[in-house]
Amino acid sequence: MHKVIITTLTTLLLTSCIFYHYDGTDAYRQSVSLERGVTTVDWVYDHLGHPLSRHKKTDGSEILHYQFHAEEETRVHLFLIINIHSKERKSSDLFIEIRDGIVEDYWQD
């Protein structure tokens, strides 16, 4: 009896499959390294690239706008009984305020 159960479970496990795929930019992951008053504008450009837009403020600071897109895909197949497929797209905006070449503030929407 135990051999039948073990054989059945082994067969189920061998015929199941879980697939996960992430397609996004590494720049978003780099953004967690930002430090107010420490990170330079050169580091920002080197690690995050050029911003989507730039806005100069009257006080002399500048707001950089970055937009990141990511797509996550998950598929689960279990012995032809369960077949789940999900795809999620995410978008986030990062704003960085630069003053005198240093990150003064940053926030995410």
HELIX and SHEET records of a PDB file:
HELIX    1   1 HIS A    2  LEU A   14  1                                  13    
HELIX    2   2 ASP A   26  GLN A   30  1                                   5    
HELIX    3   3 SER A   31  SER A   33  5                                   3    
HELIX    4   4 VAL A   41  LEU A   48  1                                   8    
SHEET    1   A 3 SER A  16  GLY A  24  0                                        
SHEET    2   A 3 GLU A  62  LEU A  78 -1                                        
SHEET    3   A 3 SER A  53  LYS A  56 -1                                        
SHEET    1   B 4 SER A  16  GLY A  24  0                                        
SHEET    2   B 4 GLU A  62  LEU A  78 -1                                        
SHEET    3   B 4 ILE A  82  ARG A  99 -1                                        
SHEET    4   B 4 ILE A 102  GLN A 108 -1                                        
END                                                                             
